[in-house]
Amino acid sequence: MSVFTRVTEAELTAWLSDYSLGQLLQLQGIASGIENTNYFVTTTNGRFVLTLFEKLTQHELPYYLNLMAHLARHGIPCPAPVANRSEQFLGVLNGKPASIVSRLSGKSLIQPSSTQCAAIGSMLGEMHLAGQSFGLSLANPRGAAWRAETAQQVGKFLSAPDAKLLASEIDFHRSHELSELPQGVIHADLFRDNVLFDENRVGGLIDFYFACNDALLYDVAITVNDWCMGGDGALDEARTRALLTAYHGVRPFTADEAELWPVALRVAALRFWISRLFDLHLPRPGEMIHAHDPEQFKRILQQHIASAGNAIWLE
Amino acid sequence: MSVFTRVTEAELTAWLSDYSLGQLLQLQGIASGIENTNYFVTTTNGRFVLTLFEKLTQHELPYYLNLMAHLARHGIPCPAPVANRSEQFLGVLNGKPASIVSRLSGKSLIQPSSTQCAAIGSMLGEMHLAGQSFGLSLANPRGAAWRAETAQQVGKFLSAPDAKLLASEIDFHRSHELSELPQGVIHADLFRDNVLFDENRVGGLIDFYFACNDALLYDVAITVNDWCMGGDGALDEARTRALLTAYHGVRPFTADEAELWPVALRVAALRFWISRLFDLHLPRPGEMIHAHDPEQFKRILQQHIASAGNAIWLE
């Protein structure tokens, strides 16, 4: 569970005196998430989420918080950070950097329909367009350098064929970069559990703490690899086409993006295979383990390699 | 009804292409308000209100729109203007300055309880505190100069006793200014129809187009004169004490404010007596008439004068 740092009602009431959020009515720890401490907070002004950042620092956080504020101001349904009386989104609570953001409605989906995949495709397109006017920039901390270095670290835990696959994929992407494609702010982790749905409507995009600047197509690939996946590591055709076509209706893909789509799918799968291998084999000391199965993304990667000349694209 | 300028779905869809709000799902004119054209707008991103400003200009609007954005960023439940791709809250639609803002939930109350009066008192205090860090300033366009000038214009329509009352009140307030009291951003029109309630919770403060910088106590008096009024022009004691005590719990009144409370009640009543006289006797040509009864605020004013030494104050 995700309450690493406990906050009492008295502590929160004192902290909230620097905000215009009214009187605290309810405080409830949230039992999910592995990086931060999260609480649902209800005040006389409404429903909010309090986050105490356990790893991210005062230096890294302004990018994420200002990005959420920027997107919310553009009407993207994402958590809007609340400013304190000093006009700051970031405070300190119980020794940790802390922020309080608006709470969105809706629930994560387990099995999205094609209609819901289209909805997330459109929303991702809207988010990419709205992000174009965001003033800050952050290079992807899990880009090519991180992939190569982390692959090196986890390679020794792998079987010979897996180690070979990993090494050859690292090589492949060295000569197949997405850096010439349209760039911008990407969510970089828009899995189903980071989207709240209200029936067929996207009620909220959450958890922007992997957001960065990178190829927009890479973000689409990350999203497709989760939302449109079949049981066997191969993409479901109907859902994939629905998501891509809806995205294309908001931000049309360029010819270069169409050509590099199979590469984007592969590198997006590779990134999560590597991070899951790392979390499994090299857990940080004292970490709450919540390791996802790396095999899943290895299979997805293998399927993408197998179907590379024949990737599912627009309707 | 308040659709002075018609907007078709096709026109709105074209206009929304400059926003990140998704696809238009529903457009519905709002049959209330007398100053602007308002529509409820539902898109795939959520629920919004579109306003075409019929009288306010591109020069006046930034104060109001930036104020709403400022308060929303501080967690005050008020309409949050949506920025377009050029980072502007204000656009032009069908030849009128236009803005699209978030739509809040709740309904206006007709007969607020003491609990609800306390809720609006707290919220007004929170709004005044949050407004302290707002960077723009606008002198009250309906301050002392406007009162004197407008009283002059409407005087000739009044009976002799009413004209005498009006003139003597204008004189009284010349020597009883609130300008030494704590100043800040005030809503200046926080009547029941400008507040959306969700049971006993304030769901939203709306219609900020009379907002300005003035004495905070004056805003409290305007609010009390509407929310806490009995049937006979005299304040209801329980509701008045509840509102004031709740406000005081958020932003404590100063001793000077306590002393000038009877004056604030009188000048707040006078302002609405004058504007209602003006709307009744000097309607602007072609205006949709929606004149409220000036007599109501004359009676309120007379009651305040009668009970001046004995005004209801904190619990």
Interface residues (C-beta under 8 A of the other chain):
Chain A: Y19 S20 L21 G22 Q23 T43 T44 N45 G46 F48 A69 L71 A72 R73 H74 G75 I76 P77 A80 V82 A83 R85 S86 E87 I100 S102 A119 S122 M123 E126 M127 L129 A130 Q132 S133 R201 V202 V250
Chain B: Y19 S20 L21 G22 Q23 T43 T44 N45 G46 F48 A69 L71 A72 R73 H74 G75 I76 P77 A80 V82 A83 R85 S86 E87 I100 S102 A119 S122 M123 E126 M127 L129 A130 Q132 S133 R201 V202
